[in-house]
Amino acid sequence: MAESEESTPPRESPKKTPKAKKKEKEPGIIYLSRIPTMMTINVVRRIFSDYGELDRIFLQPDDKAPAHKKMRSFTEGWVEFLDKRRAKLVATLLNGQEIKCKKSNPWHSEIWNIKYLPKFKWGHLSERLAYERAVHQQRLRTEITQAKKEANFFIQNVERNKAKKRREKREADDEEESETAKKFKEIDRDWTYRQRETEKEILTAKKQKTKGSKKGKKATPRTGEVGPKALASNKSFLKTLFSGGSKDD
């Protein structure tokens, strides 16, 4: 008798069902249209950390605030949650609500102004901030260029006025010198000036005068004196007169 072997069908190995993958959390960003008085980044992080895990926070400084208060005064801000569902929840719960804090805090009794930004990524914010910085720099360059133009225009006007005054003064001085020269010419017409002789010139003139008087000077009879010729003529005349005009008498 032959042995019959019962063939048993092989067991099917159980199929491994793939485990459901956890859905990756997608970050979400809320926008604060107003930052409460004296609230800083650390305070914002501490408050919103109670509602979910946070990533990045940016608060826009207030450019109009005084320099010593600029680090504690902000106009708007963005807060990034690691889970966008938490971001939506925070915007729904807190928007328009009074800030819960101690009465001693500066932002006590202030109201939250929060909005969830759908499909908004942090890169969009970076681009926006970069664009705003570029616009701000361009505006500053334009203002600086305009200020330089105005300053140069003012300096040029000042230099022109100085040059004009110098020219007018020079013309006035020239006119005054011309008038003075005319007066001196009129004085020269009425007065002649003789330069004082030096001692050497005086001695030379005296010597020349002495030599000339010795060579060319002739003795002239004084008034009432009779020269030799006149005296002989007078004697001859008297002799003729008293002799009767003839030798024989």
C-alpha angles and dihedrals in degrees: 000000000000121000114239117212118211110225112216117202114245118258116254112236111238113258115246108237111213113246114247109256116236111250109247114242114249117212121240133197131216124200123222107204091190131028114214119243115292093350112150134197091262092054092048091050092049093050098046095040087075089067101046148320114305131207118179132006129190127183120189111231117232107247092192093057120099114273095248091053099041094099091056100041123075134170104202141353149195126219122193120209120198088227117047090205088064090048091053091047093051092049091050096046102040107032110112092005127124115256110254109224143114119297090241092065116099092230095053113138092012121133128240117237104195132161130180113229109214117210089003115139130195089243089063089056091049090052091048093049091047090051092049091049091050091049090047092050091048090050090049091050090049092049092047091049091049091047090051091050091051091046092049091048090051092047091049091051091050091050091048091052091048092049090048092051091048091050092048091048091049091050091048091050091049091050091049091050090049091052091048091050091051091052091051091051091053090050091050090056092060100035133048121198125211119201114236113254120242122240091253092053091049093052092047091051091050092051092050090049092051093050092049093051092052095050104039105025115110126194109254120194116250121243109287095017121117123218125229095259092048090048093052091048091051092051092051090049093051092047092053091046096053096040091060094248096288135086094213093063 
